[in-house]
Amino acid sequence: MQIPREAERQDALAAAVTGRTRVLVVSHVHSITGTCLDLDRLGQVCRGHDALFVVDGIHALGAVPVSLTHVDAYMAGVFKWMLAGFGPAEWFDEAKRRRYHEAWRQPGALTGMVNWYRATPMHPPTPTDPGAARLVLDPDDVRVRVPTRVIWGMDDTALLPVLLDGLETMGDDLRVTRIDGVSHWLIHEAPARIGAEIRLQLGH
């Protein structure tokens, strides 16, 4: 459904549920705007109309409190805010978890991370916004002019190695280092190798 204004998302969704509604599917935290919905309120509205309430929590789990009292199905993954899922994650012990939480609690930290989703045009089209379809890129406009080293974990199941195809042609001096046996969290899984690659790039 079309949301007239982002500030009205919660009210618009609640008002759209009627006796004809069979299921309401929402994102707990919107990937583009960062809007966080009140699941208890929407769930109660759905119960009042005998409708199922299904929630996509991929951008919420581990970042905001989750109440499932009035939710019929909540789907999420642990590879975002939970920092797991792409590898064995032995590195993510309690001490590192505390350090991440301390960093996220700094003023503006979470806002800064969400701003990427707010700003990107890479989203599906809506009735009033063509989204990614409006992008017409001139290769010269996105060409990287400074020396660049890309380090990629070949076991990453979110950013697949196929994304590297043709990447080296996008820069004047762009080199790709592929590391086997390393996933999305390569800086934690292979810190010594990453440090060596950075020193190599810097000429040390």
C-alpha positions in Angstrom: 0.0 0.0 0.0 1.1 3.6 -0.6 2.1 5.6 2.5 1.3 9.3 2.1 3.9 10.5 4.6 6.5 8.5 6.4 5.5 10.0 9.8 2.0 8.5 9.1 3.1 4.9 8.3 1.9 3.5 11.6 -1.5 5.2 11.5 -1.9 4.4 7.8 -1.2 0.7 8.2 -3.6 0.5 11.2 -6.4 2.3 9.3 -5.9 0.0 6.3 -6.9 -3.2 8.2 -10.6 -4.0 7.8 -12.9 -7.0 8.1 -11.8 -8.0 4.6 -8.1 -8.1 5.6 -6.7 -11.6 5.9 -3.0 -10.8 6.6 -0.9 -7.7 7.3 2.8 -7.9 6.4 5.1 -5.2 7.5 8.8 -4.4 8.1 9.4 -3.9 11.8 12.1 -1.3 10.9 11.8 0.1 7.4 15.0 -0.4 5.4 15.0 2.9 3.7 13.5 5.4 6.2 14.4 3.7 9.5 10.8 4.0 10.8 10.2 1.5 13.6 6.6 0.2 14.1 4.7 -0.5 17.3 4.1 -4.2 16.9 1.8 -4.4 19.9 -0.5 -1.7 18.5 -0.7 -3.1 14.9 -1.0 -6.7 16.2 -4.0 -5.7 18.4 -5.6 -4.1 15.3 -5.1 -7.3 13.4 -6.6 -9.4 16.2 -9.6 -7.2 16.3 -10.3 -8.0 12.6 -9.3 -11.7 12.8 -6.3 -11.0 10.5 -2.8 -12.6 10.7 0.1 -10.3 11.5 3.4 -11.1 9.8 6.6 -9.1 10.5 9.9 -8.9 8.6 12.4 -8.2 11.4 15.7 -8.3 9.5 16.5 -4.7 10.3 15.3 -4.8 13.9 16.4 -8.0 15.6 19.3 -7.2 17.9 18.9 -3.4 17.5 15.5 -2.6 19.0 13.2 -4.4 21.6 11.0 -7.0 20.0 7.6 -7.8 21.4 5.8 -10.8 19.9 2.7 -10.8 22.0 0.4 -10.0 19.1 2.6 -11.2 16.2 1.7 -14.4 14.4 5.0 -14.8 12.5 8.2 -12.9 12.9 11.0 -13.5 10.4 14.6 -12.3 10.7 18.2 -13.3 10.3 21.2 -13.0 12.6 23.6 -11.6 10.0 22.8 -7.9 10.6 22.6 -6.5 14.1 23.3 -9.9 15.7 26.6 -10.1 13.7 26.4 -13.8 12.9 25.2 -16.2 10.3 27.8 -15.9 7.5 30.5 -17.8 9.3 31.2 -19.7 12.5 31.6 -16.3 14.4 33.8 -17.8 17.1 35.3 -14.3 17.2 32.1 -12.7 18.4 32.5 -13.3 22.2 30.9 -11.5 25.0 33.6 -8.9 25.2 33.3 -7.9 21.6 29.5 -7.9 21.9 29.8 -5.3 24.7 32.2 -3.2 22.6 29.8 -3.1 19.7 26.9 -2.2 22.0 29.0 0.6 23.5 29.8 2.0 20.0 26.1 1.8 19.0 25.1 3.8 22.1 27.2 6.8 21.1 25.1 9.8 20.1 24.2 9.6 16.5 25.8 6.2 15.9 22.6 4.3 14.9 21.3 7.3 13.1 24.4 7.4 11.0 24.1 3.7 10.1 20.4 4.1 9.1 21.1 7.2 7.0 22.6 5.0 4.3 19.3 3.3 3.8 17.5 6.6 4.0 19.7 8.1 1.3 20.1 5.3 -1.2 18.0 5.3 -4.3 18.5 1.6 -4.7 15.1 0.5 -3.6 12.0 -1.0 -5.4 9.8 1.5 -7.3 6.6 2.9 -5.7 3.6 4.7 -7.4 5.4 8.0 -6.8 9.1 7.0 -6.9 10.8 4.9 -9.6 13.5 4.0 -7.2 16.6 2.3 -8.8 14.9 2.5 -12.2 15.6 6.2 -12.4 19.3 5.7 -12.3 21.2 6.3 -15.5 24.9 6.0 -14.7 27.8 7.3 -16.9 30.8 5.0 -16.2 33.0 8.1 -16.1 30.9 9.6 -13.2 31.5 6.6 -10.9 35.1 5.7 -11.9 37.5 5.5 -9.0 40.5 7.7 -9.6 42.6 7.0 -6.5 44.6 3.8 -5.9 42.2 1.3 -4.3 42.4 -2.2 -2.9 39.2 -4.3 -2.5 39.5 -7.2 0.0 36.7 -9.8 -0.4 35.8 -12.9 1.6 34.9 -15.6 -0.9 32.6 -17.4 1.5 30.4 -14.3 1.9 26.8 -15.4 1.4 25.3 -11.9 1.4 27.7 -10.1 -1.0 28.4 -12.9 -3.4 31.7 -13.1 -5.3 29.9 -12.6 -8.6 29.7 -8.9 -7.6 33.4 -8.7 -8.3 32.9 -9.4 -12.0 34.3 -6.4 -13.9 35.0 -4.4 -10.8 38.7 -4.0 -11.6 37.7 -2.0 -14.8 35.9 0.6 -12.6 39.2 2.2 -11.4 42.4 3.6 -12.7 44.3 1.5 -10.2 41.9 -0.9 -8.6 43.0 -4.3 -7.4 41.0 -7.1 -5.9 42.3 -9.5 -3.2 40.1 -12.6 -2.9 40.4 -14.5 0.4 39.1 -18.1 0.5 37.5 -19.5 3.6 36.5 -16.1 4.9 33.0 -14.7 5.1 31.2 -11.4 5.5 33.1 -10.6 8.7 36.6 -11.0 7.2 38.2 -8.2 9.3 37.3 -10.4 12.4 38.0 -13.8 10.9 41.3 -13.0 9.3 42.7 -9.8 11.0 46.3 -10.6 10.4 45.8 -11.1 6.7 43.7 -8.0 6.4 46.3 -6.0 8.2 49.0 -7.3 5.9 47.0 -6.4 2.8 46.4 -2.9 4.1 50.2 -2.4 4.8 50.9 -3.7 1.3 48.6 -1.2 -0.2 50.1 1.6 1.7 53.6 0.6 0.7 54.8 -0.4 4.1 
